[in-house]
Amino acid sequence: MNKQSVFKVIALVVLFSLALSACAPAAAPTAVTVQQTVVVAQTVVVQQTSVVEKLITATPVPTTPAQPVTITFFNYTSAPDHVKDLDALVQIFQSEHPNIKVNVQSAPFADYFTKLQTNISGGLAPDVYELNYDIFTGYASKGLLLDMNPLEKADPKFDIKNYYDAANKAFTYNGMQLALPDNFSTVVLYYNKDLFDKAGVAYPTATWTWDDVMTAAKKLNDPAHKVWGMNSNIQFYEFFKKAAQNNCSFFSADKTQVTINSPECVQALDTMVSFIKAGVMPTDAQKGGVPDEQMFKAGQLAMDVNGIWQFATFKDAPFKWDIALEPGMKQHATHFFADAVGVFSASKHPAEAWEWVKFITSDPRAAQTRITTGWSLPALNNKDYVKDYLNQTPPASRQVVFDSLQYAVEQPVIVRESEMIDAVTAALSNVVLGKQTSQQALDALKPVIEKLLK
């Protein structure tokens, strides 16, 4: 049979099928019609195309759009001042990732980790959650964080070098990248320029030691009018740093030897307590439960050792103020704080969670939002972001923030971190209250830490 005959036969079949369809009651085409249509679509090259399209259009197959995947993000750094800023970033992310919906849950830091542990224990763990450096090791050792190395390697758009190396390495564990840093911060010396000018005291410089602070504080001190020369809280986070300033660490690098009662650590603690003994630093009773940042803002502290996260708090202070590099002892040593975002190891949506982690930690819009709103300093190695940050005032000396990084020391971290912090806090309290000398308190603390390391 030649091609012309084939076309004639097929055309007759189609016309016959259409005639039957026209005579039948109004109903969907039968299976036979659909089958013939498929044959025509496969056989006829040109002439019958329009007929086939009409038949298919008359019997559409309903399609169900894919539902977006919902992931939960639990965080503390946005609460309470930057919840709206975070919501704005979520909207940007969702508009560019229509297949992902981010359910944000925020809690203040004081309550955050209790709630996180409760949710994990109750089978309600978030897909993505925030954690800080001192808590990280405990979660990592329990297998509660997803190893991101495979996701990083499979993502051609991702470059780990975009992050500050120190911030990034802080969240590795046994060779695994278990979280990505979303911000970092450090601690500086705040000073009230008006009080310094009134007392005729020169402003702090990068060469100051704690002896210089003591000398200036005595001249600035006026407790009768509820003004004290300085404040540097006597707590775990200040002690490990000041110990490092005096060439002391809590334990050896391999954590086999506890050295917290060494002469260098004892001297560092004596220095911390000396400001209270000299009357230039308010006692807890004199503070009356008022945080030191509030006292500084109220003009009651000439100097205060505090974090750069207080810039927003002090922005509208009714006096001129600035910052300086934190004073040292034998050397400088400053805090290095960082918060990071990780994926729960048993998340049902690791790929979607990874997309959100990348966005919130490294997207330029997220970084700019953190800087322009005073939320935090992104942990990204990008000079453009730093330029915008440095142009903001107050304080005028923001370069000090980056100068501090060269002296940054990491917090001593062990698996039983919270227990160590509690033990150190109790020992420091005994010294402040006069129950023990620095040597006695640290001697008693040594076997406690040794037990925690086992």
C-alpha positions as CSV (number, residue, x, y, z in Angstrom):
1,M,0.0,0.0,0.0
2,N,1.5,3.4,-1.0
3,K,1.7,6.4,1.4
4,Q,-1.3,8.2,-0.3
5,S,-3.5,5.1,0.4
6,V,-2.4,5.1,4.0
7,F,-3.4,8.7,4.5
8,K,-6.8,8.1,3.0
9,V,-7.5,5.1,5.3
10,I,-6.4,7.0,8.4
11,A,-8.5,10.1,7.4
12,L,-11.6,7.8,7.0
13,V,-10.9,6.4,10.5
14,V,-10.7,9.8,12.0
15,L,-13.9,11.1,10.3
16,F,-15.8,8.0,11.3
17,S,-14.7,8.4,14.9
18,L,-15.7,12.1,14.9
19,A,-19.1,11.2,13.5
20,L,-19.7,8.6,16.2
21,S,-18.7,11.2,18.8
22,A,-21.1,13.8,17.4
23,C,-24.1,11.4,17.5
24,A,-23.3,10.2,21.1
25,P,-24.7,11.8,24.3
26,A,-22.6,14.6,25.8
27,A,-20.0,12.8,27.6
28,A,-16.2,12.5,27.8
29,P,-14.6,10.8,24.8
30,T,-14.4,7.0,25.2
31,A,-11.2,5.1,25.6
32,V,-11.3,4.2,21.9
33,T,-11.3,7.8,20.8
34,V,-8.3,8.6,22.9
35,Q,-6.5,5.6,21.6
36,Q,-7.2,6.6,18.0
37,T,-6.0,10.1,18.7
38,V,-2.7,8.8,20.0
39,V,-2.3,6.7,16.8
40,V,-2.9,9.8,14.6
41,A,-0.5,11.8,16.6
42,Q,2.1,9.2,16.0
43,T,1.4,8.6,12.3
44,V,0.1,11.8,10.8
45,V,2.9,14.3,10.2
46,V,1.0,17.5,9.2
47,Q,-2.6,17.3,8.0
48,Q,-4.4,15.9,11.1
49,T,-2.5,17.8,13.8
50,S,-5.3,20.3,14.5
51,V,-7.8,17.5,15.0
52,V,-5.7,15.7,17.5
53,E,-5.2,18.9,19.5
54,K,-8.9,19.5,19.8
55,L,-9.5,16.0,21.1
56,I,-6.8,16.3,23.7
57,T,-8.0,19.7,24.8
58,A,-11.5,18.4,25.2
59,T,-10.3,15.8,27.8
60,P,-7.6,17.5,29.9
61,V,-5.8,15.5,32.5
62,P,-5.9,17.4,35.9
63,T,-2.4,18.1,37.4
64,T,-1.7,18.8,41.1
65,P,1.0,21.4,41.7
66,A,3.8,20.3,43.9
67,Q,3.4,21.4,47.5
68,P,6.3,23.4,49.0
69,V,8.4,21.7,51.6
70,T,8.2,23.3,55.0
71,I,11.4,23.5,57.1
72,T,11.5,24.9,60.7
73,F,14.2,27.4,61.7
74,F,14.8,27.9,65.4
75,N,17.0,30.8,66.4
76,Y,17.8,33.3,69.2
77,T,19.9,36.1,67.7
78,S,16.8,37.7,66.2
79,A,14.9,37.9,69.4
80,P,13.7,40.4,70.4
81,D,15.0,43.3,68.3
82,H,15.5,41.7,64.9
83,V,12.5,39.4,64.4
84,K,11.1,41.7,61.7
85,D,14.5,41.8,60.0
86,L,14.6,38.0,59.9
87,D,11.1,37.9,58.5
88,A,12.0,40.2,55.7
89,L,14.9,37.9,54.8
90,V,12.6,34.9,54.9
91,Q,10.3,36.6,52.3
92,I,13.2,37.2,50.0
93,F,14.3,33.6,50.3
94,Q,10.8,32.1,49.7
95,S,10.3,34.3,46.7
96,E,13.4,32.8,45.1
97,H,12.7,29.3,46.4
98,P,9.0,28.8,45.9
99,N,9.4,25.1,46.7
100,I,10.6,25.9,50.3
101,K,8.6,27.5,53.1
102,V,10.5,28.6,56.2
103,N,8.7,28.4,59.5
104,V,10.6,30.7,61.9
105,Q,10.6,30.2,65.6
106,S,12.5,32.6,67.9
107,A,13.3,32.6,71.6
108,P,15.5,34.8,73.8
109,F,18.9,33.4,74.6
110,A,18.0,32.8,78.2
111,D,15.3,30.3,77.3
112,Y,16.5,29.1,73.9
113,F,18.6,26.0,74.7
114,T,16.2,24.7,77.2
115,K,13.5,24.8,74.6
116,L,15.7,23.3,71.9
117,Q,16.6,20.4,74.1
118,T,13.0,19.8,75.0
119,N,12.0,19.9,71.3
120,I,14.7,17.4,70.4
121,S,13.8,15.1,73.2
122,G,10.1,15.2,72.3
123,G,10.7,14.4,68.7
124,L,10.0,18.0,67.5
125,A,13.5,19.0,66.6
126,P,13.7,21.9,64.1
127,D,15.3,21.2,60.7
128,V,17.7,24.1,61.1
129,Y,18.8,25.7,64.4
130,E,21.2,28.2,65.7
131,L,23.9,27.5,68.3
132,N,26.9,29.3,69.7
133,Y,30.5,28.1,70.0
134,D,30.5,27.0,73.7
135,I,27.3,24.8,73.1
136,F,28.4,23.4,69.8
137,T,30.8,20.7,71.0
138,G,28.1,19.1,73.2
139,Y,25.6,18.9,70.3
140,A,28.3,17.7,67.9
141,S,29.5,14.9,70.2
142,K,25.9,13.6,70.5
143,G,25.4,13.4,66.7
144,L,22.7,16.1,66.6
145,L,24.1,18.0,63.6
146,L,24.3,17.0,60.0
147,D,27.7,16.8,58.3
148,M,27.6,19.5,55.6
149,N,30.8,18.4,53.8
150,P,28.9,16.3,51.2
151,L,26.4,19.1,50.6
152,E,29.2,21.6,50.2
153,K,31.1,19.5,47.7
154,A,28.0,18.8,45.6
155,D,27.1,22.5,45.4
156,P,29.1,24.3,42.7
157,K,27.9,27.7,43.9
158,F,29.2,27.3,47.4
159,D,32.7,28.4,48.5
160,I,33.8,27.9,52.1
161,K,36.4,30.6,51.6
162,N,33.7,33.3,51.8
163,Y,33.7,32.9,55.5
164,Y,36.3,34.0,58.0
165,D,38.5,31.1,58.5
166,A,38.6,31.3,62.3
167,A,34.8,31.5,62.5
168,N,34.4,28.6,60.1
169,K,36.9,26.3,61.8
170,A,35.2,26.9,65.1
171,F,32.3,24.8,64.0
172,T,34.1,21.7,62.7
173,Y,34.2,18.5,64.7
174,N,36.3,15.4,63.9
175,G,36.8,16.7,60.3
176,M,33.1,17.4,59.8
177,Q,31.6,20.8,59.0
178,L,28.6,20.7,61.3
179,A,27.5,24.3,61.1
180,L,28.2,27.5,59.2
181,P,28.8,30.8,61.1
182,D,26.3,33.5,60.6
183,N,28.0,36.2,62.7
184,F,30.9,36.9,65.0
185,S,31.7,39.4,67.7
186,T,34.4,40.4,70.1
187,V,34.7,42.3,73.4
188,V,36.2,45.8,73.7
189,L,36.7,48.5,76.3
190,Y,33.9,51.1,76.2
191,Y,34.6,54.5,77.8
192,N,32.6,57.6,78.6
193,K,34.5,60.4,76.9
194,D,32.5,63.1,78.9
195,L,33.6,61.6,82.2
196,F,37.2,61.3,81.0
197,D,37.2,64.9,79.8
198,K,35.7,66.1,83.1
199,A,38.4,64.3,85.1
200,G,41.2,65.4,82.8
201,V,42.2,61.7,82.1
202,A,43.7,60.7,78.7
203,Y,41.6,58.3,76.6
204,P,42.6,54.6,76.6
205,T,45.0,53.4,73.9
206,A,45.9,50.1,72.4
207,T,48.9,49.9,74.7
208,W,47.0,50.0,77.9
209,T,47.4,47.3,80.5
210,W,45.1,46.6,83.5
211,D,47.5,48.7,85.6
212,D,46.7,51.7,83.4
213,V,43.0,50.9,83.8
214,M,43.4,50.9,87.6
215,T,45.3,54.3,87.5
216,A,42.6,55.9,85.4
217,A,39.7,54.3,87.3
218,K,40.9,55.8,90.6
219,K,40.8,59.3,89.0
220,L,37.3,58.7,87.5
221,N,35.8,57.0,90.5
222,D,33.0,58.9,92.3
223,P,30.8,56.3,94.1
224,A,29.2,58.9,96.3
225,H,27.4,60.0,93.1
226,K,27.1,56.4,91.9
227,V,29.8,56.7,89.4
228,W,32.5,54.0,89.3
229,G,35.7,54.0,87.4
230,M,35.3,50.7,85.6
231,N,33.5,47.4,85.3
232,S,34.7,44.0,84.0
233,N,32.4,41.2,85.2
234,I,34.1,38.4,87.1
235,Q,32.7,35.4,85.3
236,F,33.8,32.4,83.3
237,Y,33.9,34.3,80.0
238,E,36.2,37.0,81.4
239,F,38.4,34.7,83.3
240,F,39.6,32.4,80.5
241,K,40.4,35.4,78.4
242,K,42.3,37.3,81.2
243,A,44.1,34.0,82.0
244,A,45.2,33.9,78.3
245,Q,46.5,37.5,78.7
246,N,48.8,36.2,81.4
247,N,49.9,33.2,79.3
248,C,47.7,30.7,81.2
249,S,45.2,28.2,79.9
250,F,42.7,26.0,81.8
251,F,44.3,22.8,80.4
252,S,46.8,21.6,77.9
253,A,46.0,21.4,74.2
254,D,45.5,17.7,74.3
255,K,43.3,18.1,77.5
256,T,45.5,15.7,79.5
257,Q,46.8,18.2,82.0
258,V,44.7,20.7,84.0
259,T,46.6,23.9,84.6
260,I,43.9,26.2,85.9
261,N,45.7,26.6,89.3
262,S,49.0,27.6,87.8
263,P,50.6,30.9,89.1
264,E,49.7,32.7,85.9
265,C,46.0,31.8,86.3
266,V,46.1,32.8,90.0
267,Q,47.6,36.1,89.2
268,A,45.0,36.8,86.5
269,L,42.2,36.1,88.9
270,D,43.8,38.3,91.6
271,T,43.9,41.1,89.0
272,M,40.3,40.7,88.2
273,V,39.2,40.9,91.9
274,S,41.6,43.8,92.7
275,F,39.2,46.4,91.1
276,I,36.5,45.5,93.5
277,K,38.9,45.6,96.5
278,A,40.1,49.0,95.3
279,G,36.5,50.3,95.2
280,V,36.6,51.4,91.6
281,M,34.3,48.6,90.4
282,P,30.8,48.2,91.8
283,T,29.9,45.1,93.8
284,D,26.9,43.0,92.9
285,A,25.1,44.7,95.8
286,Q,26.0,48.2,94.5
287,K,24.7,47.2,91.1
288,G,21.4,46.2,92.6
289,G,20.7,43.7,89.8
290,V,21.1,46.4,87.1
291,P,23.2,45.0,84.1
292,D,26.5,46.8,83.5
293,E,25.4,47.9,80.0
294,Q,22.5,49.8,81.6
295,M,24.8,51.4,84.1
296,F,27.2,52.5,81.4
297,K,24.4,54.0,79.4
298,A,23.1,55.8,82.5
299,G,26.6,57.4,83.0
300,Q,27.4,55.3,86.1
301,L,30.5,53.6,84.6
302,A,33.5,55.4,83.1
303,M,34.7,52.2,81.5
304,D,33.0,48.9,80.8
305,V,34.3,45.7,79.2
306,N,31.5,44.5,77.0
307,G,30.7,43.1,73.6
308,I,30.3,44.9,70.3
309,W,26.6,43.8,70.3
310,Q,26.0,46.8,72.6
311,F,26.6,49.3,69.9
312,A,22.9,49.5,69.2
313,T,22.2,49.8,72.9
314,F,24.5,52.7,73.4
315,K,23.7,54.5,70.1
316,D,21.4,57.0,71.8
317,A,23.4,57.4,75.0
318,P,23.2,61.0,76.3
319,F,27.0,61.4,76.3
320,K,30.0,60.9,73.9
321,W,31.6,57.5,74.0
322,D,34.0,55.4,72.1
323,I,35.9,52.1,72.3
324,A,39.4,50.9,72.6
325,L,41.3,47.6,72.4
326,E,40.8,45.6,75.6
327,P,43.8,46.1,77.9
328,G,46.1,43.1,78.6
329,M,48.7,41.7,81.0
330,K,51.7,40.0,79.5
331,Q,49.9,40.1,76.1
332,H,46.6,41.0,74.6
333,A,43.9,38.4,74.4
334,T,40.3,39.1,73.4
335,H,37.1,37.1,73.0
336,F,36.0,35.5,69.8
337,F,32.3,34.8,69.9
338,A,30.4,33.3,67.1
339,D,26.9,32.0,66.4
340,A,26.3,29.4,63.7
341,V,23.5,27.6,61.9
342,G,23.3,23.9,61.6
343,V,21.0,21.2,60.2
344,F,19.4,18.6,62.5
345,S,21.0,15.3,61.7
346,A,17.6,13.5,61.3
347,S,15.9,16.3,59.3
348,K,13.6,14.9,56.6
349,H,14.5,17.8,54.3
350,P,18.4,18.2,54.3
351,A,18.6,19.6,50.8
352,E,16.0,22.3,51.5
353,A,17.6,23.0,54.9
354,W,21.0,23.4,53.2
355,E,19.6,26.1,50.9
356,W,18.4,28.1,53.8
357,V,21.6,27.7,55.8
358,K,23.6,29.0,52.8
359,F,21.2,32.0,52.4
360,I,21.0,33.1,56.0
361,T,24.8,32.8,56.5
362,S,26.3,34.1,53.2
363,D,23.8,35.8,51.0
364,P,24.8,39.5,50.5
365,R,21.4,40.7,51.3
366,A,21.4,38.9,54.6
367,A,24.9,40.3,55.4
368,Q,23.8,43.8,54.6
369,T,20.7,43.5,56.7
370,R,22.8,42.4,59.7
371,I,25.1,45.4,59.3
372,T,22.6,48.2,58.5
373,T,20.2,47.2,61.3
374,G,22.9,46.7,63.9
375,W,21.9,43.1,64.2
376,S,25.3,41.5,64.1
377,L,28.6,41.4,62.1
378,P,28.4,38.7,59.4
379,A,31.2,36.2,59.5
380,L,32.1,36.8,55.9
381,N,35.5,37.7,54.4
382,N,34.3,40.6,52.3
383,K,35.9,44.0,52.4
384,D,32.8,45.7,51.0
385,Y,30.8,44.7,54.1
386,V,33.5,45.9,56.4
387,K,33.6,49.2,54.6
388,D,29.9,49.8,55.3
389,Y,30.4,48.7,58.9
390,L,33.2,51.1,59.5
391,N,31.3,54.0,58.1
392,Q,28.7,53.7,60.8
393,T,28.9,55.8,64.0
394,P,29.0,55.7,66.9
395,P,31.5,54.5,67.9
396,A,34.1,56.4,65.8
397,S,36.8,53.8,66.4
398,R,35.1,50.7,64.8
399,Q,38.4,49.6,63.4
400,V,39.2,48.4,66.9
401,V,36.7,45.5,66.3
402,F,38.9,44.2,63.5
403,D,42.1,45.0,65.4
404,S,40.9,42.8,68.2
405,L,40.6,39.8,65.9
406,Q,44.4,39.4,65.8
407,Y,44.3,38.8,69.5
408,A,41.3,36.6,69.6
409,V,41.4,33.4,71.8
410,E,38.9,30.6,71.6
411,Q,36.9,29.6,74.6
412,P,38.2,26.4,76.3
413,V,35.6,23.8,75.3
414,I,34.9,20.3,76.5
415,V,32.0,17.9,76.0
416,R,30.7,18.6,79.5
417,E,31.0,22.3,78.9
418,S,28.0,23.6,80.9
419,E,29.3,21.7,84.0
420,M,32.7,23.2,83.7
421,I,31.2,26.7,83.4
422,D,29.1,26.1,86.5
423,A,32.2,24.9,88.4
424,V,34.3,27.8,87.4
425,T,31.5,30.3,88.2
426,A,31.2,28.8,91.7
427,A,35.0,29.1,92.3
428,L,35.0,32.7,91.1
429,S,32.1,33.5,93.4
430,N,33.9,32.1,96.4
431,V,36.8,34.5,95.7
432,V,34.7,37.5,95.2
433,L,32.8,36.8,98.4
434,G,36.1,36.4,100.3
435,K,35.4,32.7,101.2
436,Q,38.6,31.6,99.5
437,T,41.7,33.1,98.0
438,S,42.4,32.8,94.3
439,Q,44.9,30.0,95.0
440,Q,42.6,28.1,97.2
441,A,39.6,28.3,94.8
442,L,41.6,27.2,91.8
443,D,43.4,24.4,93.7
444,A,39.9,23.1,94.6
445,L,38.7,23.5,91.0
446,K,41.5,21.5,89.4
447,P,40.3,18.0,90.4
448,V,36.7,19.0,89.4
449,I,37.8,19.8,85.8
450,E,40.0,16.7,85.7
451,K,36.9,14.6,86.4
452,L,34.9,16.4,83.8
453,L,37.6,15.6,81.2
454,K,37.4,11.9,81.7
